[in-house]
Amino acid sequence: MPSYTPVDFDYHSPTSIEETIELLSSKEEPVILAGGQSLMTLLKLRILRPKNVIDIGKIPSLRNVVEEEGELRIGATATHVTIASSPLIGSKCGLLSSSAKTVADVQVRNRGTIGGSVSLADPSANYLPVLAALDATIVVQGPRGTRKISSKDFFIDAYTTELAKDEVVKEVRIKYNKNMGYSFKKVVRREQEYAVVNVAAVVSLDEDGRIREAKVGVGGLSGKPIKIRELEETLVGKTAEAIESAVSSLDFKVRPISDVRATGDFRVYLARIYLKRALKEAYANARGAMV
Amino acid sequence: MKREVRLKINGIEYAATVPDRMLLVQFIRDVAGLKGTHIGCDTGHCGACTVLLGDVAVKSCLMLAVQANGEEITTVEGLSHEGKLSKLQESFRNNFALQCGYCTPGFLMLIQSLALRHIKLSENELKEALGGNICRCNNYPLIVRAAMEFLETQ
């Protein structure tokens, strides 16, 4: 076979999550295949050399998107196109839909999944700042049962998560107040490229048009997505005029990534600009929703 | 490990015992012998290997053949009928939407998938949708023109 071929492995396609966990524990050097839009490249470049590939793409229940107990529950193998076009997600959490719409390209959105994106934890992934801002919960399952992990604890560093080797991401849960304005912004050198920095902002207002609650997440700045609580607290009770100075004086308190795409300083510079834009847009949207 | 994989490509059933690690694009090219689906970058960026899985555009270099077991695939060979080019292909020819032609099968399949969705796209939306396909001859304006012309007739 030609050069770019994965190492030889055994393929498994479990039909339930229990069977998946059984395979994860019993098979040597396993890896989970969800949509495969990042994994296949890692396999082909032989960055990963697993002995067993467990395809969770054939488990129907993992694809479900439902609303339960006032929160959105998005199955691990729900694809980006599903998330971008789901009327339920669109009406309950437009921020997530809007971030899903600009993941990579059409073909990748057709196959790529939210569970895969979360498990890989690429610092430039669209979902990460959104999940950080909204304090999403990642539900994982393993031989010791189910764990609900907040995104704050789930993402540890670039490509590093709290997920144990014998566990699989089952669901992403998001609590959302629908009367909020939102904005997702992604800085890319070219369309479809990996983001240099991406930001997510959500704002809700009181009757006087003052900010009641703000939620802010930034991805791509450091290895893991960050929720900027300091800024969220500063903005409470203020109007759009406060955004400019609050973001300008913000200390991100992270060591920014410096790589081929951007230096650390440039990332901080971009994060400030796009945070301002996103917050202003979210504020304007929230005002629009009030009228 | 090896296993039997059955795929219906352009309406014809192909069955072969292939290694688990075989990519869908390798099955299409080397097992079914359909060389119209091209391997460009082989890392999922260029879109030259785009095929339809059901009626959804996917990059066949980012999928295992076994993942598509039992599914229906359409490749660029499935567009023309009895030697007669499809309307989309005619539109590419009329607008000279290709130079070297290497990326063309991928563009054709992606645009075909857009036509199957029956959504009216603006030129900007079309350009966004074509973002996963790269043309190194930089023939984008003519590809967009050919695609718009074709999509308007749909």
Boltz contact constraints between the chains, C-beta under 6 A:
constraints:
  - contact:
      token1: [A, 4]
      token2: [B, 42]
      max_distance: 6.0
  - contact:
      token1: [A, 6]
      token2: [B, 21]
      max_distance: 6.0
  - contact:
      token1: [A, 8]
      token2: [B, 21]
      max_distance: 6.0
  - contact:
      token1: [A, 9]
      token2: [B, 21]
      max_distance: 6.0
  - contact:
      token1: [A, 10]
      token2: [B, 1]
      max_distance: 6.0
  - contact:
      token1: [A, 10]
      token2: [B, 20]
      max_distance: 6.0
  - contact:
      token1: [A, 11]
      token2: [B, 20]
      max_distance: 6.0
  - contact:
      token1: [A, 11]
      token2: [B, 66]
      max_distance: 6.0
  - contact:
      token1: [A, 36]
      token2: [B, 62]
      max_distance: 6.0
  - contact:
      token1: [A, 37]
      token2: [B, 62]
      max_distance: 6.0
  - contact:
      token1: [A, 40]
      token2: [B, 62]
      max_distance: 6.0
  - contact:
      token1: [A, 41]
      token2: [B, 43]
      max_distance: 6.0
  - contact:
      token1: [A, 41]
      token2: [B, 44]
      max_distance: 6.0
  - contact:
      token1: [A, 105]
      token2: [B, 131]
      max_distance: 6.0
  - contact:
      token1: [A, 105]
      token2: [B, 132]
      max_distance: 6.0
  - contact:
      token1: [A, 106]
      token2: [B, 129]
      max_distance: 6.0
  - contact:
      token1: [A, 106]
      token2: [B, 132]
      max_distance: 6.0
  - contact:
      token1: [A, 107]
      token2: [B, 50]
      max_distance: 6.0
  - contact:
      token1: [A, 107]
      token2: [B, 57]
      max_distance: 6.0
  - contact:
      token1: [A, 107]
      token2: [B, 58]
      max_distance: 6.0
  - contact:
      token1: [A, 107]
      token2: [B, 59]
      max_distance: 6.0
  - contact:
      token1: [A, 107]
      token2: [B, 132]
      max_distance: 6.0
  - contact:
      token1: [A, 110]
      token2: [B, 56]
      max_distance: 6.0
  - contact:
      token1: [A, 110]
      token2: [B, 58]
      max_distance: 6.0
  - contact:
      token1: [A, 111]
      token2: [B, 58]
      max_distance: 6.0
  - contact:
      token1: [A, 191]
      token2: [B, 131]
      max_distance: 6.0
  - contact:
      token1: [A, 192]
      token2: [B, 131]
      max_distance: 6.0
